[in-house]
């Protein structure tokens, strides 16, 4: 499930699809950066999420940070 400000905005079983859909909802024409914060419970191979974001948002910089946060496998911010 993808949340924005605690409200569900997308439900699915694919972390890749959820991440891309969430970033699309957050992105604005003036956006320059996506930050992907990887939690401690993220799949061991989170490269698929990173690659999908890079493909879908080639015009934006992508920063990946090992956050280690509990409960949320990924946090995504768009600036």
C-alpha positions as CSV (number, residue, x, y, z in Angstrom):
1,X,0.0,0.0,0.0
2,X,1.2,3.5,-0.8
3,X,0.4,6.4,1.5
4,X,0.6,10.1,1.2
5,X,0.3,12.0,4.5
6,X,-1.1,8.8,6.1
7,X,-3.9,8.3,3.5
8,X,-3.8,5.3,1.1
9,X,-3.4,6.3,-2.5
10,X,-2.5,3.0,-4.1
11,X,-2.9,-0.7,-3.2
12,X,-1.0,-3.5,-4.9
13,X,1.4,-6.3,-4.5
14,X,4.3,-5.0,-6.5
15,X,6.7,-2.7,-4.7
16,X,7.9,-1.5,-8.1
17,X,4.4,-0.5,-9.3
18,X,3.5,1.1,-6.0
19,X,6.8,3.2,-5.9
20,X,6.3,4.4,-9.5
21,X,2.6,5.3,-9.0
22,X,3.4,7.1,-5.7
23,X,6.2,9.1,-7.3
24,X,3.9,10.1,-10.2
25,X,1.4,11.4,-7.7
26,X,4.0,13.4,-5.9
27,X,5.9,14.8,-8.9
28,X,5.3,18.2,-10.3
29,X,6.6,19.9,-13.4
30,X,9.2,21.8,-11.3
31,X,10.4,18.6,-9.5
32,X,14.1,17.9,-9.7
33,X,14.8,15.1,-7.2
34,X,13.5,11.8,-6.0
35,X,14.8,10.4,-2.7
36,X,14.3,6.7,-2.1
37,X,14.8,5.7,1.5
38,X,15.2,2.0,1.9
39,X,13.9,0.5,5.2
40,X,15.2,-2.5,7.1
41,X,12.3,-4.7,6.0
42,X,12.7,-3.9,2.2
43,X,13.3,-6.8,-0.1
44,X,16.9,-7.7,-0.1
45,X,17.0,-6.8,-3.8
46,X,15.6,-3.3,-3.9
47,X,17.4,-2.6,-7.2
48,X,14.2,-3.2,-9.1
49,X,12.5,-0.3,-7.4
50,X,15.5,1.9,-8.0
51,X,15.7,0.9,-11.7
52,X,12.0,1.5,-12.3
53,X,12.2,5.0,-10.7
54,X,15.2,5.8,-12.9
55,X,13.4,4.6,-16.0
56,X,10.1,6.3,-15.2
57,X,11.7,9.6,-14.1
58,X,14.9,9.9,-16.3
59,X,14.7,13.7,-16.1
60,X,15.0,13.7,-12.3
61,X,17.9,13.0,-10.1
62,X,17.5,9.9,-7.9
63,X,19.2,9.5,-4.5
64,X,19.0,6.2,-2.7
65,X,19.6,6.2,1.0
66,X,19.7,3.2,3.4
67,X,17.4,4.5,6.1
68,X,16.8,1.3,8.1
69,X,13.4,2.5,9.2
70,X,11.0,-0.1,10.6
71,X,7.6,-0.9,9.2
72,X,8.0,1.0,5.9
73,X,10.1,-0.8,3.3
74,X,10.4,2.4,1.3
75,X,9.9,6.1,1.8
76,X,9.8,8.3,-1.3
77,X,10.1,12.0,-1.4
78,X,9.9,14.2,-4.5
79,X,11.3,17.7,-4.5
